[in-house]
Amino acid sequence: MLSSMLLRLHFKIKDCLSREDGQDLVEYALVVAIIAFGAVTAMKGLSTEIKTAFSTISSDLGTSL
């Protein structure tokens, strides 16, 4: 009985590994992760520039009042 269960488990795992259905999902997940990483990296650089612009605007407004 144990050997038949192990044999069925072996075939089930082999079937899961040979199917290609999940590969598309993994590829899409990797593409989304790369895009997210690029977006975060770009936002970090952009946030510094935005902070500088708002600081400049704030100081200009402070001196004009």
BANU-515609 format. One line per field, with one value per atom (N, C-alpha, C, CB): atom name; x, y, z; residue number from 1. Coordinates in nm, 3 decimals. Each point is the difference from the previous one (the first is absolute). Glycine has a CB too. Layout:
! residues N
atome: CA|...
c1: X|...
c2: Y|...
c3: Z|...
num: NUM|...
This chain:
! residues 65
atome: N|CA|C|CB|N|CA|C|CB|N|CA|C|CB|N|CA|C|CB|N|CA|C|CB|N|CA|C|CB|N|CA|C|CB|N|CA|C|CB|N|CA|C|CB|N|CA|C|CB|N|CA|C|CB|N|CA|C|CB|N|CA|C|CB|N|CA|C|CB|N|CA|C|CB|N|CA|C|CB|N|CA|C|CB|N|CA|C|CB|N|CA|C|CB|N|CA|C|CB|N|CA|C|CB|N|CA|C|CB|N|CA|C|CB|N|CA|C|CB|N|CA|C|CB|N|CA|C|CB|N|CA|C|CB|N|CA|C|CB|N|CA|C|CB|N|CA|C|CB|N|CA|C|CB|N|CA|C|CB|N|CA|C|CB|N|CA|C|CB|N|CA|C|CB|N|CA|C|CB|N|CA|C|CB|N|CA|C|CB|N|CA|C|CB|N|CA|C|CB|N|CA|C|CB|N|CA|C|CB|N|CA|C|CB|N|CA|C|CB|N|CA|C|CB|N|CA|C|CB|N|CA|C|CB|N|CA|C|CB|N|CA|C|CB|N|CA|C|CB|N|CA|C|CB|N|CA|C|CB|N|CA|C|CB|N|CA|C|CB|N|CA|C|CB|N|CA|C|CB|N|CA|C|CB|N|CA|C|CB|N|CA|C|CB|N|CA|C|CB|N|CA|C|CB|N|CA|C|CB|N|CA|C|CB|N|CA|C|CB|N|CA|C|CB
c1: 0.083|-0.083|0.087|-0.181|0.287|0.088|0.072|0.030|0.011|0.069|-0.093|0.152|-0.278|-0.093|-0.027|-0.106|0.101|-0.018|0.121|-0.147|0.267|0.122|0.009|0.113|-0.158|0.002|-0.097|0.061|-0.180|-0.096|0.054|-0.189|0.252|0.059|0.111|-0.055|0.135|0.107|-0.057|0.140|-0.244|-0.059|-0.068|-0.032|-0.028|-0.065|0.103|-0.181|0.292|0.107|0.061|0.048|-0.026|0.056|-0.093|0.118|-0.249|-0.098|0.001|-0.142|0.152|0.002|0.125|-0.132|0.245|0.124|0.004|0.114|-0.183|0.004|-0.099|0.072|-0.173|-0.097|0.061|-0.189|0.146|0.055|-0.100|0.146|-0.258|-0.102|0.050|-0.173|0.244|0.046|0.119|-0.083|0.149|0.118|-0.037|0.109|-0.222|-0.043|-0.022|-0.105|0.045|-0.026|0.130|-0.213|0.310|0.130|0.068|0.023|-0.031|0.061|-0.067|0.057|-0.189|-0.069|0.036|-0.187|0.200|0.037|0.140|-0.147|0.239|0.135|0.000|0.092|-0.172|-0.009|-0.056|-0.031|-0.074|-0.059|0.100|-0.228|0.305|0.100|0.109|-0.047|0.090|0.103|-0.054|0.104|-0.228|-0.060|-0.015|-0.122|0.078|-0.015|0.134|-0.199|0.303|0.133|0.047|0.053|-0.075|0.037|-0.079|0.057|-0.185|-0.083|0.045|-0.192|0.224|0.046|0.132|-0.117|0.206|0.129|-0.018|0.109|-0.197|-0.024|-0.066|-0.021|-0.070|-0.070|0.094|-0.209|0.309|0.096|0.076|0.023|0.022|0.070|-0.092|0.154|-0.276|-0.097|-0.043|-0.079|0.070|-0.043|0.102|-0.123|0.249|0.103|-0.016|0.157|-0.183|-0.019|-0.126|0.120|-0.227|-0.124|0.019|-0.134|0.205|0.027|0.080|-0.004|0.102|0.080|-0.086|0.202|-0.290|-0.088|-0.093|0.011|-0.071|-0.090|0.076|-0.152|0.273|0.080|0.030|0.102|-0.068|0.027|-0.123|0.172|-0.287|-0.126|-0.033|-0.082|0.102|-0.030|0.089|-0.072|0.199|0.089|-0.029|0.175|-0.210|-0.036|-0.126|0.106|-0.204|-0.122|0.026|-0.131|0.220|0.033|0.070|0.018|0.068|0.070|-0.088|0.214|-0.312|-0.084|-0.110|0.047|-0.078|-0.102|0.070|-0.147
c2: -0.120|0.120|0.126|-0.126|0.126|0.115|0.020|-0.037|-0.072|0.012|0.052|-0.187|0.149|0.052|0.149|-0.228|0.270|0.142|0.080|-0.057|0.004|0.067|0.005|-0.075|-0.032|-0.003|0.104|-0.244|0.253|0.103|0.140|-0.158|0.178|0.130|0.034|-0.033|-0.067|0.021|0.044|-0.173|0.104|0.036|0.137|-0.243|0.274|0.130|0.113|-0.108|0.091|0.101|0.011|-0.046|-0.069|0.000|0.072|-0.216|0.194|0.068|0.150|-0.207|0.247|0.144|0.067|-0.046|-0.024|0.058|0.006|-0.087|-0.004|-0.001|0.097|-0.237|0.279|0.095|0.138|-0.133|0.207|0.134|0.110|-0.097|0.062|0.100|0.107|-0.174|0.134|0.094|0.084|-0.158|0.118|0.074|0.140|-0.215|0.229|0.132|0.093|-0.103|0.050|0.080|0.046|-0.125|0.037|0.036|0.107|-0.232|0.218|0.099|0.136|-0.181|0.184|0.127|0.061|-0.080|-0.004|0.050|0.060|-0.174|0.112|0.055|0.133|-0.231|0.241|0.127|0.110|-0.126|0.094|0.098|0.041|-0.097|0.003|0.033|0.090|-0.218|0.193|0.084|0.141|-0.203|0.213|0.131|0.075|-0.089|0.019|0.064|0.048|-0.145|0.064|0.040|0.125|-0.240|0.243|0.118|0.123|-0.150|0.133|0.113|0.055|-0.097|0.008|0.045|0.074|-0.193|0.141|0.065|0.138|-0.225|0.235|0.129|0.098|-0.117|0.069|0.088|0.055|-0.129|0.050|0.050|0.120|-0.231|0.222|0.112|0.118|-0.160|0.131|0.107|0.068|-0.124|0.048|0.060|0.102|-0.212|0.189|0.096|0.131|-0.189|0.177|0.120|0.076|-0.113|0.040|0.065|0.069|-0.172|0.107|0.061|0.129|-0.228|0.227|0.120|0.111|-0.143|0.107|0.100|0.062|-0.124|0.042|0.055|0.083|-0.196|0.158|0.080|0.136|-0.209|0.210|0.126|0.089|-0.115|0.056|0.074|0.054|-0.142|0.059|0.041|0.117|-0.236|0.228|0.108|0.128|-0.169|0.157|0.117|0.067|-0.106|0.025|0.056|0.065|-0.174|0.112|0.056|0.135|-0.230|0.247|0.127|0.107|-0.126|0.084|0.101|0.051|-0.108|0.036|0.047|0.084|-0.202
c3: 0.000|0.000|0.000|0.122|-0.041|0.006|-0.132|0.245|-0.307|-0.129|-0.108|0.066|-0.064|-0.101|0.024|-0.021|0.146|0.029|-0.045|0.197|-0.172|-0.044|-0.151|0.208|-0.273|-0.146|-0.056|0.003|0.055|-0.045|0.025|0.045|0.071|0.032|-0.099|0.243|-0.277|-0.097|-0.135|0.118|-0.164|-0.129|0.006|-0.050|0.164|0.015|-0.005|0.139|-0.071|-0.001|-0.139|0.242|-0.305|-0.136|-0.097|0.050|-0.035|-0.085|0.025|0.000|0.125|0.031|-0.055|0.207|-0.202|-0.050|-0.152|0.203|-0.269|-0.146|-0.062|0.011|0.063|-0.055|-0.011|0.098|-0.196|-0.023|0.032|-0.176|0.238|0.030|0.095|-0.036|0.139|0.101|-0.043|0.166|-0.273|-0.043|-0.048|-0.063|-0.004|-0.044|0.118|-0.202|0.307|0.119|0.064|0.036|-0.031|0.058|-0.086|0.099|-0.231|-0.088|0.018|-0.164|0.171|0.022|0.135|-0.144|0.246|0.132|-0.002|0.107|-0.181|-0.011|-0.074|0.003|-0.108|-0.075|0.090|-0.217|0.292|0.091|0.107|-0.041|0.093|0.102|-0.056|0.113|-0.236|-0.062|-0.024|-0.109|0.062|-0.023|0.132|-0.202|0.307|0.130|0.054|0.046|-0.063|0.045|-0.074|0.054|-0.185|-0.078|0.041|-0.189|0.217|0.042|0.135|-0.128|0.220|0.132|-0.012|0.109|-0.191|-0.021|-0.062|-0.026|-0.073|-0.065|0.097|-0.221|0.303|0.094|0.107|-0.040|0.078|0.100|-0.055|0.096|-0.221|-0.061|-0.023|-0.108|0.068|-0.026|0.130|-0.202|0.310|0.127|0.050|0.056|-0.081|0.040|-0.077|0.054|-0.183|-0.082|0.040|-0.188|0.219|0.042|0.134|-0.126|0.218|0.131|-0.017|0.109|-0.198|-0.025|-0.059|-0.036|-0.057|-0.062|0.103|-0.218|0.305|0.101|0.103|-0.033|0.066|0.093|-0.060|0.096|-0.225|-0.068|-0.003|-0.139|0.106|-0.003|0.138|-0.189|0.291|0.137|0.045|0.052|-0.084|0.041|-0.079|0.060|-0.187|-0.080|0.053|-0.198|0.235|0.057|0.134|-0.119|0.198|0.131|-0.012|0.089|-0.187|-0.015|-0.063|-0.020|-0.063|-0.065|0.093|-0.220|0.325|0.093|0.102|-0.034
num: 1|1|1|1|2|2|2|2|3|3|3|3|4|4|4|4|5|5|5|5|6|6|6|6|7|7|7|7|8|8|8|8|9|9|9|9|10|10|10|10|11|11|11|11|12|12|12|12|13|13|13|13|14|14|14|14|15|15|15|15|16|16|16|16|17|17|17|17|18|18|18|18|19|19|19|19|20|20|20|20|21|21|21|21|22|22|22|22|23|23|23|23|24|24|24|24|25|25|25|25|26|26|26|26|27|27|27|27|28|28|28|28|29|29|29|29|30|30|30|30|31|31|31|31|32|32|32|32|33|33|33|33|34|34|34|34|35|35|35|35|36|36|36|36|37|37|37|37|38|38|38|38|39|39|39|39|40|40|40|40|41|41|41|41|42|42|42|42|43|43|43|43|44|44|44|44|45|45|45|45|46|46|46|46|47|47|47|47|48|48|48|48|49|49|49|49|50|50|50|50|51|51|51|51|52|52|52|52|53|53|53|53|54|54|54|54|55|55|55|55|56|56|56|56|57|57|57|57|58|58|58|58|59|59|59|59|60|60|60|60|61|61|61|61|62|62|62|62|63|63|63|63|64|64|64|64|65|65|65|65
